[in-house]
Amino acid sequence: MWVFYLISLPLTLGMVILTLRYFAGPDVPRYVYITVGYTWFCSISIIILVPADIWTTIIGHENSVISFFWSWSYWSTFLLTWLVAPLIQGYEDAGDFTMMERLKTSIHVNLIFYFIVGSIGLFGLILLFTLRKKRTGTVLGLAMGCSNTFGLVTGAFLLGFALSEIPKSIWRNADWTTRQKVLSHKIAKMAVKLDNAHQDLSNAIVVAQATSKQMSKRDPLRPYMNVIDNMLVQMFSEDPLFKPQGGRLGDNDMEYDTDEKSMATLRRHLRGAREEYYRYKSEYMTYVLEALELEDTIKNYERRKATGWKFVSSFRPERTGTLGTFLDTIELIWRCMMRKHLEKLLAIILGCMSVAILLAEATLLPSGLDLSLFSILINSVGQQEMLVQVFAFVPLMYMCICTYYSLFKVGMLMFYSLTPRQTSSVNLLMICSMVARYAPPISYNFLNLISLGKKKQTIFEKKMGNIDDAVPFFGENFNKIYPLIMVVYTLLVASNFFDRIISFFGNWKMFKFQTEADDLDGFDSSGLLILQKERTWIEQGRKVGEAVIPLARNFKDSGMDLEIASNGTDRNAVEMKATSSLHENDSSEARRYSGHREAISTKYAAIREQSRNTDNMKPVEDAEASLLDASNSQASKIAGGPSSSLASKWANMKSGFQTLKTNIGAKKFLPLRQVEDTKPVPHVSSPESLDDIFQRLKRPNSEEGIDVDI
């Protein structure tokens, strides 16, 4: 037992530290690091304790050390997830300027949360004492069983979704062309989100600087404003390449200087906009780099004989020396030959493990029938300690990965985000609460799948209490009934039953859970175009994402008009597709998009020329207050704010987009929304995003007179 611990605990600690350093943003304070790291370590320690607990139960020796570790791990995670983490999370999210005020704000925000939890706990205690005569076990054990009922039920659905989704996702992404399609969609979506986040941050900066300018030095709120000004100075000094564009002042944006709470709101809003921008930028860079590496992989596979079986990267310096040639060969063999086959093999193995888990869950209800593969393996190895612990640890870890995979997927859509090197303190604390909340229920669920004998009970089960006693409404054998619901749910997910129902009722699509399978309807032309521009910028010596903001300005400056630059795109924009020798069908699909672009380029040549002439004759004044005019601002000096010529170019570009949209709408070439631009509105994106433009170019309405063969 101790050999397993000597191996697993250091690995667990190292994994927690590396994971935390990989995801944590640059502004995460040390006490958040310690809190999140300790919570993750305690949660994983619970998972490590399960194999040791099973072993001691098999040999019939109750270990007091394991009992102590169970109590320590469980109550540590319990206090952290229900008390410590929410308080620190509210403290980090508050925008107040003093420690006491931030703490008061955190307590005030969490009062509702504690009131709900306390009400549920009080109801549980009343129910517990009411039914105590009919139940066995200690009050503490029953209370622990009640506290994990929610985790067991919701965790079953989280587990069921990922048992189907993870193997399918790995199998799909092993195919190069499929992964390219997914990445083209992700790049297009993330580029638009990044553009909107950039404008939101610009709006927040404009409001902060305008508020600072109108506030006198003798104003009682000036010290708080100085803190916000220093925050801007630090932001520009850390990222000199950031150039705010499109900032606007709304009707209520100058009301932040009324009292201390309003200044705290301004500070919190500015910090949130900054975190969102850099989060989207990190995700955008990740997708672009993956797509570029995938292009290089395909090219190297096609030219492997010409290059002498050496991997040649288009955006990385060439390795030199004998060792460099050897590493290039190893990289080519791994990326072009082995990786996709190993990924498919992994998908098959995980699929088999998912089937084994579902079979074990489905056969819990019939008494005397043990079809659990894990139970059979553990009982077959008998007294071999290491094999028992390995056979218990591997499937338990897979169940944890599946549950947390679904948890992150659902949470990232609604509550939080997990982005490499850009995850904020608030998001880290919320994630660590979720991880700690589901670790005991997952362990309890796995122990239900292991049959150690009718009279044998693990230390964990003794301490947790019998879940049948905790849920009296469903009668006995509740822990054997709820897994059946999870099995049925998993089968429905695997057969795409819910997607078909939602697709049948078209107005239900807003409730659809988005997965990578939704991005397999061909290449996204806007994503291909953005990727082409990134490759061009890399060849010019720039970094990924350095010149992408604002997207509209960069495309305008480089001559990439709405016709999608037919001369250059025909040759390079569809580099991301596989060649005909490997994927003939997908190549024809990409050529179809290219032909679509050529037809649109011809159609809109006259409109484009008219738009440029109109833009030169009648420039439109941009009625927005932005950092371009803030020449006296300290933050603008440090950041090297944009010049007046750039401001004029930005205004002319926006005027050109608006004029072009009006002309096209008047001639009924494309179905455009009529948007009245009467006055500046805060937190509004550009009049028409690139995503809208490319979507209309990709899917024109035949009723409006566009005759393009697709």
N, C-alpha and C positions, 0 to 999 in steps of 0.2 A: 504493500500500500504506500509506503513512504517513498519507494522508488518512483512511483507514478507521480507523487506530489513534487518530488525534487525536480522532475522534468517539466511538469505542467505549470506549476506556479511561476517559475521564472519566465517561461514562454508567455504566460498570460500577462504578467506585468510588462514585459517588453512589447507585446502586441497592443496593450492599452496605451502605452506611452507613444508608440509610433503612430497609431491611429489618431490619437488626440492631436499630435503635432501636425499630422497630414491635413486634418480638417479644420483646425482652429484658425481663426482669423488673426491678423497682426495685432489687433487691439484688445485681445482677450486678456483680462488681468490674471494674476497668479492664483488668487483664491478661487477663481472659477476653474482654472486648470486642476487644482487640487480636488475641488468638490466633484467635478465630472470624472476625473481619473479614479478617485476612490469609489464612486458609485459604480462605474463600469467594472472595476476590479472585484467589488463585492458581488455584483450580479454574475459575473463569469465564475467566481468562486463557488457559487451555488451549483452551477452546472458541473464543475469539477468534482464537487462533493458527492454527486449522485453515483458515479461508478464505485467510489470507495464505500459508500453506504450499501450498495448492492452486494459488494464483496463480503463485508462484515456480516450482513444478514445471511448470506449463503453458508458461511462457516459457523454461524450461530454465536458470534462473539460481538457483543455490543460495546463499541468503543466510545469512551467518555470524551476523547479528543474530538471525534467527529460530531458528537452532540454539542460540544462547545462551539465548534466552527459553524454548525447549523444556526445556532442562536445568534452568534455574532453576525454572520452574513445576512440572515433574514431581517433582523431588527435594524441593522445598519441601513439596508436598502429601504426598509419600511419608513424609517424616520427621514431619510434623504428624499425619497420620492414624494412624501406627503407633507413635509414640514420645511426642511432646509432648502431644497431646490426651488420650490415655489417662491420662498421669501427672497432668495438671492436673485431669482429670475425677475421678480418685480422690481428689486433694487436696481438691477442692471438696465431694465427697460425704462426706468423713470428718468426724466430730463431735469430734475431739480439740481440745484447748485451746491447743496450741503449734504453731508452724510445723513444727518437726522431727517431732513426733509425727504430724501430719497427713501429712507427706511419707512417713514410714515406713509408715503405714497404706496410702497410695496404692501404694507399691512392693510391699507385701505382697499387696494385692488384685490387682495387675497381673502378679504372678509367674506365675500360672497361664496368663494370656493370653500372656505372652511365651514361656512354655515350649511352648505349643501352636504358636505361630507359628514359634519356633525349630526345633522338631521337623519341621514341614512344610518349612521352608527347608533344613534339613540333608538331608532325604530328597530334595528337589529337586536339591540339589547333587550328591548321590551318583548320582542318575539322570542328571543332566546329563553328568557325567564318564564314566559308563558308556556313554552313547549318543553321545559327542562325535565319534567317528570317522565317524559316519554323518550328522552335521549340519553345517550351515554357519553362519556368522555369529559374532559375538563372544560371549564368555561373559556379558558384561554385558547385551547385547541379548537373549540367550536367557533370562536371569534375569528381565528386565523383562517379557518375554512370558509367562513362567510366573506372575509376580505378578498379571498382568491376566486370566489365564484364568478365575479365580473371578468377577471382575467382568463378564466377557463373558457367561458362562453365566447367572448370576443376573440380570444386567442385561437380558438378552433377555426373560426372563419378566416382569420389572417393566415393561419397555417394552411388551410385548405386551398386558398387562392395561390399561394406561392408553390405548393407541391405540384401544381400544374404549370404555372407560369415560368418558373426558373428553368426546368429542362427544355421547354419549348423555346424560350428566349435564347438560351445558349446554342441550341441546334440551329435556329434561324440565323443568328449572328455569325455562325461559323462560315456561312456562305458569303463570299466577298460581295457579290452584286446585291444581295439582300441587305447587307450592312451598309452599302453605299446609298441605297435608297433611303434607309432610315436616317442616315447622317445628313443627307441632303435636306430632308424635312426638318430635322432638328436644328441645323444651321440656319435655315430660313426663319424658323419660329424664334430662335434665340436672338438672331440679329434684330428682329423687330422689337422684341422685349428689351434688348439692350439699348436700342435707339430711344424707346419710350422712357426707360429708366434714366438715360442721360438727360433727357429734357426735364424729367421730374426733379432731378438733382439740380439742374440749372435753374429751375423755378425756385427751389428752396434757397439757393445761393443768392438769387436776385432779391428775394424777400428779405433775407437776413441782411444784405448790404444796404438795401433801401431803408430798413428799420434802423440800422446803425447810423446812416447819414442824417436822418431826421431827428435823432436823439442828441441832445446837448451834453456836454461834458459834465454839467452839474446835475443832470437828471439822476434821481435816486436809483433808477434801474440801470444806470450806465455800467456799474461793475459786472452785472450779469451779461450785458451786451459785449463787454470786453472778453468775457469767456468765450462767447460765440465767435467773436472776431478772431481770437487766437486759434479756435478750432478750424476756421477757414484757412488761416495762414499755415497751419500745420498740414492741412489736407493738400494745399497747393504745393507746399515744399516737398511732400512725400511723392506726389505725382505731378511733376511739372508739365507732362504732356497733356493733361486734362485741360480742355478748352470749352468752357460753358457756351452753349448756343441756344437760342430760342427761349430764354427765360422771360416770363411774363408776370405782371402784377395784376391780381384780381381785386374785386371790390372789397373783400374782407382781409386782404393780406397785410394791411397796415395797422391791424388792431392787436398785434402781438405785444406792444409796449404799454399795455394797460396796467399790468400787475406782474408779480413774480411768477405766478402760475402760467400766465400766457407766455412769458419768456422761456419757462421750462418746456412748454409745448413746442415753441419754435426750435429749441435746441434738440428735442426728441425727434421732431419731424426732419430736421436737417441730418441728424445721425442716421435715421432710418432710410432716408433717400440715398445717402452715401453707401450704406451697407448693401442696399438692393442693387445699386449700379455695379459695384465691384463683384457682387455675387453673380450677376448675369454675365459680366465680362469674363469671369473665371470659367463659367460653364461654356460660354461661346468659344473661348480659346481651347478648351478641352475637346470640343467636338471638331473644331477646325484642324487641330493637330492630329486627331485620330483619322480624319478623312484624308489628310495629306499623307500620312504614313501608309494608309491603305492604298492610295494611288501608287506610292513608291513600291509597295509590296507586289501589286499587279504588274507594274512595269518591269521589276526585277525578275519576276517569274517568267515573263515573256522573253526577256533578253538575257536569261541566265547563262546561255552558252556564249553569247557575244561578250559578256563582261567577265568571263572566266570564273563563273560561279562565285562572284563577289557581290555583296549587297551595296548598292550605290544609293545614297540618300540625296534628295534634291535640296534639302534645307539644313544639312548638317555637314561640318567639315569632314573631309576624307581622312580616314585613318592611314597612318604611315608606318613603315617598318614591317618586318616579318610577322610580328604579333598582330599588327593591324590587318594584314591580309588574312590571317587565320581567323580573326574575329569577324571580319566581313563575310567569310565563307560560312562560319557557324551561324551568323545572323540570317543569312539567306536560307540556309537549311531549316532554321527554326521558323522564320516568318512565312516562307513560301511553301514549305513542304510539310512540316510536322504540326504546326500550331492548329490549323483548322481541323486536322484529323484527330488530334488530341481533344479539341473542344467538342467534337461530335461524340467521341468516346466518353468524355465526362458527362455529356448530356444523357447518353444511354445509361450510364451508371446511376446518375441522380434520378433518372426516370424509374429505374428498377427499385431504387430505395423509396421513392414516392409511392410506388405500387405496394411495396412491403409495408409501409406505414399505414396506408389506407386499408390493406387487408387485416392488419392487426387491430386497427380501430373498429373495423366492421364486425369483427368476431369477438368483441368484448362481451356482448350481451348474452350469447349462449353459454351457459355454465358448463364447465367440464371440457370445453373445446378450446384448445390452445393452438391457433394457427399463426401466432406472431413469430416471424422469422428471428427477431432479436431475442425473444424469450427462448426459442429453441437453441440458438447459438450459445447464449450465456449458460444455459443448463447443460449443454453438451460438453463444454470445456471443463466442467467440474471444478476441481480445486486449483486450476491454473490462474493465479491471481492476475497477471498482466493481461492475458487474453480476455478475461472477464471484464476488466476495466476498459480495454480497447473496444470490445464489442458493444459496451454500453455507451462509451463516450462519442463514438463516431455518429451513430444515428441521432443521439441527443443534440449534438452540435448542429447537425443538418436541420433538425426541427427548429432550433433557435434561429439559424440563418434564415429559414423560410419565414418564420414569424416576424422577424425584424425587417426582412425585405418588404413584406406587405405593409408593415407599420410605417416604414420610411416612404413608401410609395403613396400611401393614403395621406400621411402627414405633410409631405411636400406639396400636395395639391391644395391643402387648406390651412395648415397650422405653422409649419416650419420648413426649413431647408437645410440640406446637408451638402455643402459645396467645398471642394478641396481648397484649403488655405484661405477661405473667405467665410466660414461659418461663424456667426456672431455669438456673443456670450449667451444671449437670450435663447437662441436656437439650440446651442449645445446643452444648456440646462434643461430645456424642454425634452430633448432627445434622451438625455440621461435619465429623466424621470420615467419616460416610456420604457426604456430598456430595463430599469430596475423593477418596474411594475409587472412585467411579464416574465421575468426569470423564474420565480417560484411556480406559477401555473404551468409553464412549459415542463418543468421538472416533474411536477405532479402528474401531468398527462403522460409523460414517458413511463413513469413508474407503473401506471395502470396497464401499460403494454407488456410489462414483464411479470410473468407468473413464477413466483419463488416458493409457492406452497401456500396452502390455506391458512396455516397458523403462523406463517412468517410475515413480519411487517417491518419495513425499514424504519430507521430513526426519523427520517424526514416525515413519513406518514404519521408516526406517533406524535410528532410535534405539530404538524399541520392540522391534525384532526381529520376525521372522516367527512368527506364532502357530502355524503348521503345525509349525515346529521345536520350539515349546514344548510341544506336546501330541502326543507320538509315539504314544500308545496308539490314537488315532483315525485314524492315518495322515495322509496329506496331504489338503489341502482341508478341514481342520477348520473354517476360517473361512467356508466356504461351506455346511457341513452344519448347524451349529448354528442359523443363521437360519431354516432350514426348520422346525425344531422350534418356534421362536418363532411362525412364521406359523400353524402348525397350532393351537398353544395359543391364539392370538388369535382365530381363527375359532371355537374351542370356547367361549371366553369370550363372544364377541359373540352366539352362539346360545343362551346360558344353559345350556349342556350340563352344567356342573358343578353348577349350582343344581338342575337337574332330578334329577341322580343323588343329590344329598344329600337332596332332598325325598322321593325314592322310598324311601331308607333313612332313616327318621325319626330313628333314634338317631345319625345322623351330623351333625345340625344344629349340634353344638358346633364342628365344623370349618369351618362356613360363614363365608366372608369377608363381613362386613356392609357393605352399600352403601346409598345413598339409595333405591334401588329397593325395599328391604325395608319402607320406610315409606309406601308408596302404597296401603295397604289401607283407605283412608278416614281421616277426621279422628279424632284422639285426643281423647276428651272431657276427660280430665284436663289435657291441654295447652291446650285451649280455655279451660277454667276458670281455670287459672293465668294465662293471658294476659289474661283479663278482669279478674282481680284486679290485675295490674300496671297496666293502663290506669286502673283506679279509683284506685290509689295515685298515679299520675302526675297525675291530675286534682286530687288532694288536695295537690299540691305536693311529693311525694316523688320520689326518683330511682329509676331502674330497679334492682331487686335490693336496694334499701335495706331493705324490710320483708319479704323473702321467707323469712328464716331466723329461727327454725325454721318450716318450712312448716306443721306440724300446729298450732302455737300461733296463727299468724296466721289460719289458716282457722277455728279455734275462736273466736278473739276477734271476728272479723268476722261470725260467725253462719253461716259456710259449713260446715254439718254434712255428714254422709255422704250425705244425700239430694240434695246438690249444689244446694241453694237453688233450688227450682223457680221461685219467683216472679221472682227476678232473672235467672236463667239463660235462661228462656224469651224474655226480651226482648233480652238483651245477649250471652250467652255464645257464641253462634254468629255474632258479628259477623265473624269471620274468614272465613266462607264467602263465596263470590261470590254476587251476586244472580241472580234467576231470568232476568233479561234477558240475562245473559252466560253463565251456567253452570247450566242448569236441572237437569241430572242431579246435579251435586254439591250443589245446594241441597236437593234432595229427600233426599240422603244425610245432610246435616247435620240436616234436620228429623226424620229418623228417629232420630238420636241424641238430639235434644231430646225427642221423644216417649218414648223409652226412659227418659230422666231423670224425666219426669213420672210414668210408671208406677211407677218405683222410689220416688219421693217418697211416693206414696200408700201403697204397700206397707209402707214402714218408718216411717210416722208413729207407730204405736203403740210400736214398738220404740224409737224415738227418745225418746219421752216416758218410757218405762220406764227407759231408760238415764240420763236426767237425774234422775229421782226417786231411782234407786239411788245416783247420784253424790252427791246432796245428803244422803242418809241415812247412807251408809257411805263416807266418804272413806278412801282407802287411803294409808298412809304410804309415801313413796318412799324406799327404802333405798339412796340413792346419795350419794356424797360429791362435791360439785360446788363451783364458785366461788360459788354462791349463799350458802354458809355461810362463805366465806373473807373475813370482814369485816376481818380484821387484815392481809390481804395487801396489799403495796405495789402490785402490778399491779392488784388489784381497785379500789383507791382511785383510781388514775389512769383506769381504764376506766369508772368509774361503774357498778360491778357491779349486777346486777338486785336489786330490793328483795325483801323476804320475801313480799310479796303476790304478786309474779310467780312466786316459787318455789312458793307454795301453788297458784296457778292452773295452773302447769305440772304439778304432781303430780296435781291433780284432773282435768286434761285427760287425762293418761295413764291414770288410773284409769277415766275414762269410756270411753276406747277399749277397754281390757281388758274392762270389764264388758259393753260392747255386743257385743264379739266373743264372749264367753261365752254371752250370751243368744241371739244369732243362731245360734251353733253348736248350742245345746241344742234350739232349735226347728227346726233343719235347714232354715233358709231359704237359707243359702249354705254351700258346702263350705269349711270353715276348717281349717287345721292346728292341732292341739292342741300348744301350746307351753307347756312348764312353766317358769314364772318363779320358780325356787326361790331363786336367789341372784344378786347382780350379777355380770355377766360383762363383762370389758373389751372395748372396741372392738366393741360390738354396737349396731346401730341400734335405733330405736324398735320396739316389739312388732309393729307392722304399718305398713309404709310406705304413703304415698299411692299409689304405683304399684300395690301389691297391691290396695288398696281399689278404685281406679278400674278396674283390669283385671277384677276380679270383677263390678263393677257393669255394665261394658260387655259382658262375655261370661258371663252367668249360666248355670248348669247346669240344663237343663230337667228333669233327673231329680230335682232337689231341690225342685221345686214352684213355681218362679217362672214365672209365665205372662205374659211380656212379648212383644209383637210387635216383631220387628226387621226 
